Amino acid sequence: MTVRAIRGAIQLDGVDREDILEGTAELVSAVMSRNDLTPDDVISVLFTMTPDLTAEFPALAARKTGFHAVPLMCATEIAVPGAMPRVVRLMAHVDTDRPRSEIQHVYLRGAAALRLDIAQ
């Protein structure tokens, strides 16, 4: 097994608690399924959110999807003028046999515009 980092992001429809939980769960699920991972493969996940998202921690959504023993951390993105609003990002460190070229980074909804070069 090799340690790989997987990036992902999703732009939420709103800023409420349910928007954060639902969007984060969608992002985590997509990262896991597209990379054929289980929670046991995940070493840790760093979540960031744009400064306009303050109603809930995205880690709660990950816990609800089975990340009970995975170290999770949440932080706020830098408030860059003109940056895309309502975005949850993640960087997951995982154990996998996949080569770097086969890692599927996941950018959903409006966040696909953040990385047109690698968005699926």
C-alpha positions in Angstrom: 0.0 0.0 0.0 1.0 3.6 -0.7 -0.2 6.8 0.9 -2.0 9.0 -1.6 -3.7 12.4 -1.2 -7.1 12.9 -2.8 -8.6 16.4 -3.3 -12.2 17.3 -3.6 -14.6 20.2 -3.4 -18.3 21.0 -3.6 -20.1 24.2 -3.9 -23.2 24.2 -1.7 -26.6 25.6 -2.6 -26.9 27.4 0.8 -25.2 28.1 4.0 -27.5 26.3 6.5 -26.5 23.3 8.6 -28.3 20.9 6.4 -26.6 22.3 3.3 -23.2 21.7 4.9 -24.1 18.2 6.1 -25.7 17.1 2.8 -23.1 18.6 0.5 -20.2 17.2 2.6 -21.8 13.7 2.6 -22.2 13.9 -1.2 -18.5 14.9 -1.6 -17.2 12.2 0.8 -19.3 9.5 -0.8 -18.1 10.5 -4.3 -14.5 10.5 -3.3 -14.9 7.1 -1.7 -16.8 5.4 -4.5 -14.7 6.9 -7.4 -11.5 5.6 -5.7 -12.9 2.3 -4.5 -12.2 3.1 -0.8 -13.6 2.1 2.5 -13.3 4.1 5.8 -10.5 1.6 6.8 -8.4 2.9 3.9 -8.6 6.5 5.0 -5.7 7.8 7.2 -7.0 11.3 7.8 -9.1 14.0 6.2 -8.7 17.8 6.3 -11.8 19.8 5.5 -11.9 23.5 4.8 -14.9 25.7 4.2 -15.2 29.2 2.8 -15.7 31.9 5.5 -19.4 32.2 4.7 -20.0 28.6 6.0 -20.3 28.6 9.8 -23.5 26.6 10.6 -21.8 23.2 11.1 -18.5 21.3 11.0 -18.2 19.2 7.8 -16.5 16.5 9.9 -19.9 15.7 11.4 -21.1 14.5 8.0 -18.1 12.3 7.6 -18.7 10.8 11.0 -22.3 10.0 10.0 -21.0 8.2 6.9 -18.8 5.8 8.9 -15.6 7.7 9.6 -15.7 6.9 13.3 -12.0 6.1 13.8 -10.6 8.4 11.1 -8.8 11.6 12.3 -10.7 14.6 10.9 -9.9 18.3 11.0 -11.8 21.4 9.9 -10.5 24.8 9.0 -11.5 28.0 7.3 -10.3 28.9 3.8 -8.4 32.2 3.3 -10.9 35.0 2.6 -9.6 35.9 -0.9 -11.7 38.7 -2.5 -13.8 37.3 -5.4 -13.3 33.7 -4.4 -16.1 31.2 -5.1 -18.5 31.2 -2.1 -20.1 28.3 -0.2 -17.3 25.8 -0.9 -16.4 22.8 1.2 -13.0 21.3 0.3 -11.3 18.2 1.4 -7.9 16.5 1.3 -8.0 12.9 2.2 -4.9 10.8 2.9 -5.5 7.2 2.0 -3.8 3.8 1.8 -4.2 2.5 -1.7 -2.6 0.3 -4.4 -3.6 2.8 -7.1 -0.9 4.7 -8.8 -1.1 8.5 -8.6 -2.3 8.6 -12.2 -5.4 6.6 -11.3 -6.5 8.7 -8.3 -9.8 10.4 -8.9 -10.0 13.9 -7.6 -13.7 15.0 -7.2 -15.0 18.5 -7.9 -18.8 18.7 -7.7 -21.5 21.2 -8.7 -20.0 24.7 -9.2 -16.7 23.7 -7.7 -15.9 21.9 -10.9 -14.8 25.3 -12.2 -12.0 25.4 -9.6 -10.1 22.6 -11.3 -11.2 22.2 -14.8 -8.0 20.3 -15.5 -8.9 17.4 -13.1 -12.6 17.7 -12.4 -14.7 14.6 -13.2 
